[in-house]
Amino acid sequence: QVQLVESGGGSVQAGGSLRLSCAASGRTFSNYDMGWFRQAPGKEREFVVAISWSGGNTYYADSVKGRFTISRDNAKNTLDLQMNSLKPEDTAVYYCAAKARYSIGLIGTPSAYNYWGQGTQVTVSS
């Protein structure tokens, strides 16, 4: 089991910044690729960004490229998401998720992930 706890959500005006963090506990953090997903009211959960187990590879949704930055610290078992130039359409509940390193499944697909946090709300006002 991997337990994931997100923090750092909140309300911000358009153009502002927020930093989300995800603390992991349980199994060896470096055995997992990690991702951030988000879900807005009435919409399906969508991929935002992911990072490989080593941190050597990152994958961004087109909608956040150049604005969001994912990072991880395997020594501290933490995952971060720096969000800059936020837009109202970024408003959603943000979830961190863990995907077993050698598991089958596309890194951008929610069903490929084994563990999920409880989510943290991000609200961007215009």
Sequence and secondary structure as in RCSB ss.txt:
>XXXX:A:sequence
QVQLVESGGGSVQAGGSLRLSCAASGRTFSNYDMGWFRQAPGKEREFVVAISWSGGNTYYADSVKGRFTISRDNA
KNTLDLQMNSLKPEDTAVYYCAAKARYSIGLIGTPSAYNYWGQGTQVTVSS
>XXXX:A:secstr
 EEEEEE  EEEETT  EEEEEEEEES GGGEEEEEEEE TTS  EEEEEE TTS  EEE TTTTTTEEEEEETT
TTEEEEEE S  GGG EEEEEEEEETT SS TT GGG SEE   EEEEEE 
